Amino acid sequence: MSKFVIYQGSGEWSALYVDGKLDRVGDHYLADERLRELVGAETVQSDDFMRGGDYRDDAAPTLDDLNAYAIDRAEKAEHAEQLREQAAELLAQAEKLSAER
């Protein structure tokens, strides 16, 4: 198994060493991306892991918990959109009835 070491400088540059040899040097994010690539880590751009919270205890303890939260959030967002559409339709009907007076 390979050994990975990231040196982070005081500025914006980092260096990634793999098995003692320089593999990547540049902005911090470049070393992080390369390390994820080397170990096969999947990166998901989402705040769902925090389950709507702002504190460490809010983080999902498992991927199953995270996925359940994401599904629930998506279902609620879809339901909210349906309610908005219904509300818009009802408002249009109310306007039509008001205009008929």
N, CA, C and O of each residue as an XYZ file, in Angstrom:
404
protein
N       0.848     -1.183      0.000
C       0.000      0.000      0.000
C       0.891      1.242      0.000
O       1.887      1.318      0.719
N       0.508      2.197     -0.815
C       1.288      3.428     -0.932
C       1.138      4.300      0.303
O       0.136      4.251      1.016
N       2.176      5.103      0.531
C       2.139      6.083      1.611
C       1.994      7.455      0.973
O       2.729      7.798      0.047
N       1.038      8.242      1.475
C       0.750      9.561      0.939
C       1.051     10.614      2.003
O       0.637     10.476      3.155
N       1.773     11.665      1.614
C       2.083     12.772      2.523
C       1.807     14.067      1.771
O       2.284     14.267      0.654
N       1.030     14.940      2.400
C       0.784     16.270      1.836
C       1.461     17.285      2.745
O       1.222     17.324      3.952
N       2.305     18.096      2.142
C       2.896     19.240      2.843
C       2.130     20.470      2.406
O       2.041     20.766      1.215
N       1.570     21.193      3.381
C       0.872     22.434      3.076
C       1.733     23.597      3.522
O       2.092     23.711      4.694
N       2.061     24.463      2.567
C       2.863     25.628      2.893
C       2.030     26.695      3.579
O       0.811     26.567      3.692
N       2.685     27.736      4.030
C       1.979     28.821      4.715
C       1.150     29.652      3.747
O       0.230     30.357      4.163
N       1.468     29.573      2.465
C       0.694     30.280      1.445
C      -0.386     29.376      0.901
O      -1.057     28.671      1.654
N      -0.553     29.397     -0.399
C      -1.612     28.622     -1.040
C      -1.106     27.343     -1.699
O      -1.879     26.637     -2.347
N       0.189     27.033     -1.542
C       0.755     25.889     -2.235
C       0.909     24.675     -1.326
O       1.165     24.788     -0.128
N       0.743     23.511     -1.946
C       0.952     22.228     -1.271
C       1.759     21.325     -2.178
O       1.860     21.550     -3.384
N       2.337     20.287     -1.567
C       3.041     19.264     -2.333
C       2.549     17.901     -1.851
O       2.433     17.659     -0.650
N       2.268     17.028     -2.794
C       1.847     15.664     -2.492
C       2.990     14.720     -2.850
O       3.488     14.725     -3.975
N       3.398     13.906     -1.868
C       4.432     12.907     -2.071
C       3.783     11.530     -1.979
O       3.029     11.247     -1.048
N       4.082     10.688     -2.948
C       3.585      9.306     -2.967
C       4.795      8.392     -2.878
O       5.676      8.401     -3.738
N       4.810      7.612     -1.824
C       5.943      6.713     -1.567
C       7.274      7.467     -1.606
O       8.268      6.972     -2.136
N       7.271      8.672     -1.035
C       8.489      9.444     -0.896
C       8.871     10.278     -2.113
O       9.877     10.986     -2.075
N       8.093     10.211     -3.189
C       8.424     10.962     -4.405
C       7.348     11.999     -4.692
O       6.156     11.741     -4.527
N       7.789     13.178     -5.125
C       6.859     14.255     -5.450
C       5.927     13.831     -6.577
O       6.373     13.400     -7.640
N       4.638     13.957     -6.331
C       3.636     13.598     -7.321
C       2.917     14.835     -7.858
O       2.609     14.907     -9.048
N       2.648     15.808     -6.984
C       1.898     16.987     -7.389
C       2.316     18.163     -6.531
O       2.509     18.023     -5.323
N       2.455     19.325     -7.157
C       2.730     20.548     -6.416
C       1.891     21.652     -7.046
O       1.749     21.722     -8.266
N       1.343     22.504     -6.205
C       0.512     23.602     -6.692
C      -0.440     24.051     -5.607
O      -0.202     23.820     -4.422
N      -1.532     24.701     -6.020
C      -2.542     25.137     -5.056
C      -3.013     23.944     -4.218
O      -3.001     22.802     -4.677
N      -3.426     24.234     -2.983
C      -3.850     23.172     -2.054
C      -4.837     22.202     -2.695
O      -4.714     20.986     -2.549
N      -5.818     22.757     -3.408
C      -6.865     21.895     -3.947
C      -6.322     20.877     -4.958
O      -6.900     19.802     -5.116
N      -5.224     21.200     -5.640
C      -4.656     20.259     -6.606
C      -4.127     19.005     -5.915
O      -4.318     17.893     -6.407
N      -3.464     19.186     -4.780
C      -2.965     18.030     -4.024
C      -4.131     17.213     -3.482
O      -4.095     15.983     -3.508
N      -5.169     17.898     -2.989
C      -6.352     17.192     -2.468
C      -7.047     16.391     -3.570
O      -7.421     15.236     -3.364
N      -7.215     17.009     -4.734
C      -7.858     16.305     -5.851
C      -7.050     15.085     -6.281
O      -7.607     14.016     -6.531
N      -5.743     15.253     -6.363
C      -4.883     14.139     -6.784
C      -4.924     12.996     -5.775
O      -4.955     11.827     -6.158
N      -4.923     13.332     -4.497
C      -4.988     12.300     -3.464
C      -6.303     11.529     -3.566
O      -6.313     10.301     -3.471
N      -7.404     12.241     -3.756
C      -8.696     11.564     -3.922
C      -8.666     10.625     -5.125
O      -9.196      9.515     -5.078
N      -8.035     11.093     -6.202
C      -7.924     10.284     -7.410
C      -7.113      9.018     -7.143
O      -7.500      7.932     -7.573
N      -6.011      9.150     -6.449
C      -5.130      8.008     -6.183
C      -5.778      6.955     -5.293
O      -5.561      5.759     -5.490
N      -6.565      7.385     -4.327
C      -7.174      6.414     -3.410
C      -8.566      5.982     -3.859
O      -9.190      5.129     -3.227
N      -9.055      6.574     -4.956
C     -10.357      6.175     -5.487
C     -11.532      6.722     -4.708
O     -12.611      6.129     -4.705
N     -11.330      7.849     -4.047
C     -12.424      8.447     -3.281
C     -13.385      9.175     -4.209
O     -12.963      9.889     -5.118
N     -14.674      8.991     -3.974
C     -15.699      9.700     -4.736
C     -15.969     11.027     -4.039
O     -16.149     11.062     -2.821
N     -15.997     12.106     -4.790
C     -16.299     13.420     -4.233
C     -17.692     13.827     -4.662
O     -18.003     13.844     -5.853
N     -18.534     14.156     -3.690
C     -19.897     14.600     -3.957
C     -20.012     16.029     -3.464
O     -19.755     16.309     -2.293
N     -20.396     16.930     -4.349
C     -20.543     18.344     -3.995
C     -21.956     18.560     -3.462
O     -22.895     18.729     -4.240
N     -22.109     18.554     -2.149
C     -23.424     18.692     -1.530
C     -23.259     18.975     -0.045
O     -22.311     18.510      0.589
N     -24.187     19.738      0.494
C     -24.218     19.990      1.936
C     -25.107     18.986      2.665
O     -25.310     19.109      3.873
N     -25.637     18.000      1.953
C     -26.553     17.038      2.569
C     -25.951     16.332      3.771
O     -26.680     15.951      4.687
N     -24.626     16.147      3.787
C     -24.006     15.435      4.906
C     -24.260     16.146      6.240
O     -24.193     15.520      7.299
N     -24.554     17.459      6.190
C     -24.839     18.216      7.417
C     -26.319     18.154      7.802
O     -26.708     18.669      8.850
N     -27.131     17.537      6.974
C     -28.567     17.331      7.228
C     -29.269     18.612      7.661
O     -30.111     18.595      8.558
N     -28.920     19.713      7.022
C     -29.578     20.984      7.302
C     -29.039     21.720      8.510
O     -29.541     22.795      8.838
N     -28.054     21.191      9.172
C     -27.525     21.793     10.394
C     -26.223     22.536     10.176
O     -25.712     22.626      9.060
N     -25.697     23.069     11.277
C     -24.465     23.851     11.236
C     -23.388     23.344     12.205
O     -22.316     23.939     12.306
N     -23.671     22.259     12.908
C     -22.750     21.796     13.942
C     -22.286     20.369     13.665
O     -22.931     19.619     12.933
N     -21.173     20.019     14.257
C     -20.596     18.689     14.069
C     -21.616     17.582     14.340
O     -21.675     16.598     13.603
N     -22.406     17.739     15.382
C     -23.396     16.715     15.734
C     -24.499     16.564     14.684
O     -25.225     15.570     14.684
N     -24.625     17.552     13.787
C     -25.638     17.475     12.737
C     -25.205     16.581     11.578
O     -26.044     16.145     10.789
N     -23.915     16.305     11.466
C     -23.408     15.499     10.346
C     -23.984     14.087     10.401
O     -24.113     13.490     11.469
N     -24.323     13.571      9.226
C     -24.875     12.216      9.142
C     -23.811     11.211      9.601
O     -22.683     11.240      9.108
N     -24.158     10.329     10.534
C     -23.175      9.364     11.030
C     -22.856      8.252     10.025
O     -21.804      7.617     10.109
N     -23.770      8.019      9.072
C     -23.551      6.984      8.056
C     -24.029      7.488      6.702
O     -24.806      8.439      6.621
N     -23.558      6.842      5.639
C     -24.041      7.181      4.308
C     -25.528      6.866      4.164
O     -26.239      7.566      3.444
N     -26.003      5.828      4.836
C     -27.431      5.513      4.795
C     -28.247      6.665      5.381
O     -29.281      7.036      4.825
N     -27.790      7.234      6.499
C     -28.477      8.383      7.090
C     -28.436      9.578      6.148
O     -29.431     10.285      5.985
N     -27.292      9.798      5.536
C     -27.145     10.904      4.593
C     -28.097     10.728      3.409
O     -28.783     11.673      3.019
N     -28.140      9.532      2.843
C     -29.015      9.268      1.700
C     -30.485      9.398      2.068
O     -31.277      9.912      1.277
N     -30.860      8.942      3.252
C     -32.245      9.082      3.705
C     -32.615     10.560      3.824
O     -33.713     10.957      3.433
N     -31.711     11.371      4.360
C     -31.965     12.808      4.463
C     -32.126     13.422      3.078
O     -33.047     14.206      2.852
N     -31.232     13.069      2.143
C     -31.271     13.632      0.792
C     -32.577     13.278      0.086
O     -33.172     14.124     -0.581
N     -33.018     12.048      0.230
C     -34.286     11.622     -0.385
C     -35.447     12.379      0.226
O     -36.318     12.867     -0.494
N     -35.470     12.484      1.558
C     -36.539     13.211      2.250
C     -36.564     14.678      1.826
O     -37.634     15.239      1.590
N     -35.391     15.297      1.729
C     -35.306     16.708      1.335
C     -35.837     16.890     -0.086
O     -36.581     17.834     -0.354
N     -35.461     15.995     -0.992
C     -35.914     16.080     -2.383
C     -37.428     15.899     -2.477
O     -38.098     16.597     -3.239
N     -37.961     14.957     -1.698
C     -39.415     14.740     -1.700
C     -40.162     15.954     -1.164
O     -41.207     16.328     -1.696
N     -39.631     16.570     -0.116
C     -40.263     17.776      0.439
C     -40.198     18.931     -0.557
O     -41.159     19.688     -0.694
N     -39.080     19.068     -1.245
C     -38.946     20.134     -2.243
C     -39.939     19.933     -3.388
O     -40.534     20.894     -3.875
N     -40.113     18.687     -3.813
C     -41.078     18.381     -4.872
C     -42.503     18.685     -4.403
O     -43.290     19.269     -5.148
N     -42.830     18.295     -3.184
C     -44.163     18.558     -2.635
C     -44.398     20.059     -2.514
O     -45.487     20.541     -2.826
N     -43.395     20.799     -2.068
C     -43.520     22.253     -1.948
C     -43.786     22.884     -3.320
O     -44.589     23.810     -3.430
N     -43.118     22.388     -4.357
C     -43.340     22.910     -5.709
C     -44.762     22.625     -6.175
O     -45.395     23.478     -6.797
N     -45.262     21.437     -5.880
C     -46.645     21.097     -6.234
C     -47.621     22.028     -5.525
O     -48.597     22.481     -6.123
N     -47.361     22.314     -4.251
C     -48.228     23.227     -3.501
C     -48.180     24.643     -4.076
O     -49.205     25.323     -4.136
N     -46.995     25.090     -4.498
C     -46.883     26.412     -5.133
C     -47.709     26.479     -6.412
O     -48.384     27.474     -6.674
N     -47.648     25.411     -7.205
C     -48.417     25.364     -8.445
C     -49.914     25.397     -8.147
O     -50.671     26.088     -8.829
N     -50.336     24.655     -7.135
C     -51.747     24.669     -6.742
C     -52.155     26.048     -6.252
O     -53.239     26.532     -6.578
N     -51.289     26.680     -5.471
C     -51.589     28.018     -4.952
C     -51.722     29.018     -6.097
O     -52.619     29.861     -6.084
N     -50.837     28.927     -7.083
C     -50.907     29.824     -8.228
C     -52.205     29.619     -8.994
O     -52.822     30.586     -9.441
N     -52.619     28.374     -9.147
C     -53.873     28.071     -9.834
C     -55.071     28.626     -9.060
O     -55.983     29.204     -9.651
N     -55.063     28.450     -7.754
C     -56.159     28.973     -6.925
C     -56.200     30.501     -6.966
O     -57.281     31.088     -7.012
N     -55.043     31.143     -6.949
C     -55.003     32.605     -7.048
C     -55.552     33.076     -8.390
O     -56.278     34.068     -8.454
N     -55.209     32.371     -9.448
C     -55.725     32.729    -10.768
C     -57.243     32.583    -10.807
O     -57.934     33.423    -11.384
N     -57.763     31.521    -10.196
C     -59.219     31.328    -10.132
C     -59.873     32.433     -9.315
O     -60.929     32.940     -9.692
N     -59.256     32.810     -8.201
C     -59.796     33.874     -7.353
C     -59.815     35.195     -8.103
O     -60.789     35.939     -8.002
N     -58.762     35.505     -8.853
C     -58.710     36.728     -9.640
C     -59.817     36.746    -10.690
O     -60.454     37.775    -10.918
N     -60.038     35.600    -11.323
C     -61.077     35.493    -12.342
C     -62.460     35.741    -11.730
O     -63.282     36.457    -12.302
N     -62.703     35.138    -10.559
C     -63.988     35.334     -9.887
C     -64.179     36.786     -9.457
O     -65.276     37.332     -9.565
N     -63.103     37.409     -8.968
C     -63.176     38.818     -8.559
C     -63.476     39.736     -9.735
O     -64.182     40.732     -9.583
N     -62.952     39.411    -10.884
C     -63.155     40.234    -12.071
C     -64.572     40.107    -12.627
O     -65.025     40.981    -13.367
N     -65.277     39.026    -12.276
C     -66.625     38.774    -12.785
C     -67.698     39.545    -12.051
O     -68.858     39.491    -12.460
N     -67.377     40.246    -11.007
C     -68.392     40.946    -10.218
C     -69.003     42.063    -10.960
O     -69.877     42.751    -10.431
